[in-house]
Amino acid sequence: MRVGTRGRRSSCEVTDTLPGTLHYCFAQKHQPDRRATGLSMDLKLLIRRILARLIDLVVIYIILGLLFSIDGDPAGFVRILEAITQGVEVPTDDKFQALIAIFYLLLMILVWSVAFFYEVPFTAVCGQTLGKAITRIQVVIQDSQQSPPGFWRSVGRWFVIWSWITVMVWVPTIAKVILLLITLVINVATWKSTRPQFLHEVFTDTVVIKS
């Protein structure tokens, strides 16, 4: 039995094994055929994904801000770094450079750790971070279109995304522009394939759908 709904169809299974007639309708959660929906469907999904990523970055920024603020003092983290380098026997000029190097190393480790524990567990189990939940999208395994991606696929997504972000932060401006253009061309090509995917989703066999 087929029940028509506006914009999509549901499969209904009828059973009489229990008193009364029970109707089980399962709305198809996978994305409709791209040929039927056209570019507007992809654009709406893309906008939701951008909004979700911005929300997630704001959440990570807030978490980092709380970690950096020690006893209400935003400079508390710097004091910890000074304490770490206190016993290092280096000349005065180099001591500042050593402190800066350690600061950036610890900062990178801290950012990656916060991003990992924020994104990977929620994506692995639920297929959603807070940003994706708010914008009503979800990460699923490409073949099943239903199951959350699991731990290793979520780790792969996180690693590719945050490796790119880290490189974009550290490289010179001209390299940023070149890398951004290369990334844009590659992702446009993968987005226009059979399913709307970015490069990190092609690698991890995942896809983002509306939840």
N, C-alpha and C positions, 0 to 999 in steps of 0.2 A: 504494500500500500504506500503511495506517495502523497505527501502533504505539501502543497506549494506555499511558500512564504515569500514575501516581497524581498527580492534581491538574492535569495538563496533557497535551496530545497532541503528538506529533512526526510530521513528514512524512518518510518514508523513500523514497529513490529507489534502485532496484536497477539495476545495470548489469553486463553480461558482456563488455565490450569488452576487459578485461584478464584474465589467467589467474585463474580462480576467480571467485567472486561477491563483489562489493564492495557494501556497504550504507552509504549515506550518510544519516544521520539528522540532521535539522535541528530542534532544539528551538525552538519559537516563543518568541522573547525578549520579544515585546510583552506587555503586561498582559492578563490574561483579562478577559472582559466583566464590567463592574461589576455587572450584574444577577445574574450567577452567583456572584460572590464576596461581594457585600454589603459592609456597612460595616466588617467586621473587616479585610478586605484593605486598605481605605483607611487605617484606624487604624494598622495595622502599618507601612505605608509612611510615614505621617506621623511616627511615632515614630522610624523610621530616619533620616528627613530632619532631624529636630530634633537627634538625636545626631550626625549628620554635620556639621551647622552648628556645634555646640558644639566638636567636635574641631577643625574648621578654625579657629575663633576662638582656641582654645588654641594651635594651631601658629603662627598669626599673632602672638599675644601673645609667644610664646617668641622668635620672630624679632625682633620689636621690642625685646624685652628685651636680646637680644644686640647689636643695633645701638646701643642707648642706653648700654650698658656699654662705655666706652672705657678700655682698660688696666685692666679690672676695676673701674673706678669708675663706678657708676650715675649719678653727677652730671656725668659728662664732657660730655654733650650740653649741659647748661646752661652749662658753661665755653665751649663753642664759640659759643653764642648771645651770651655776654658779649663774646667777641672780635669777633663780627660787629658789635655795637652800640658797640664801643669808640670808633670815630671819629665817632659821631653827636653833634652838638652840640645837646643838649636840656637843659632844667633837670633837676635831680636827681630831683624827684618824677616827672616825665614819663618819665625814662629807664627807670624800673622798668616803667611801663605799656607803653612801647615794646618793652621786652624780652619782656614777657608776650605782647604781640600777635604779635611775630615768632615766639616759641616755639610758640604755638598754630597759626599758619599753617604753619610747618615741620612741626609734628607731624601736622597733617591731610594735608599732601602726602606725608609719610613713610608714614603708615598706608595711604593710598590706593595708593601705589606698591607697598608690600609685598603688600597684598591683590590688586592687579592681577597682579603677576608670580607670585603663588602660585596664584591661581584660574584666570585666563584661559587661559594656555598648556595646562595640564593638562586643563581642561574642553574646550577646542577640539579637542585631539588625541585624548584618551582618554575624554572625557565624565565624568571623575572627578577629584576632589581626593583628598587622603589620607583625609579624613573619609568621603567617599562610598565609597572603596575598602574601608575597614574595615567600614562598615555594608552593603556589597554593594548599592549602588544606583548608577544611572548616568543622566546627562543625554543625551537623544537628540533628534533632530529629530522633531517630532510626526507628520508624515506618514509617514516611513520607519520609525520605531520601531527603527531599527538604527544609523544613522549618527551619529557624534558631531556636536555642534552647529556646529563650525567657529568661526573667529575672531570674526566680527562678532556672531553670536548670543551667544557667550560674553562679549563686551564689553558687550552690551546687558544680560545678566543681572547682570554685575558692577556696572555703573553704577547700575541701579535699586536693587539690594540695598544698596550702600554709600552711595548718596545718602540712602536712608531711614535708615540707621544714623547717618550724619553729622547729619541733621536732628534725629533723636531725642536726640543728645548735646547739641546746641547750644540747642534751644528750651527755654523755661521748663517747669516741671513740669505745669501745667495744659494747656499745648499738647501735651506728651508724652502725657497721658491721652487727649485728644481725637484726636490722630493715631493712637494705638494702637487706639482703638475703631474709627475709620474703616477702618484697615488690616485689622483683624480681620473686620469685616463684609464688606468687598470680597473678601478671600481666602476666607472661608467660602462666599461666593456662587460664586466661580470654582472652588473645590475640589469643589463639588457639581454641577458641570456634567458634560458627557459624559465628560471625562477629569479626574482629580484634578490640577489645575494651580493655581499661585499666580499673582498678577497679573503678575509679571515674566516668567513663562513664557508667558502669553497674548500679551504684547507681542512676545516673541522666537520664538514658534512652537516651543517646546520642551516636553518633558515628562520627568519623572523616573520611571524604571522600576527594577525589581529586576534586578541584573546576574547 
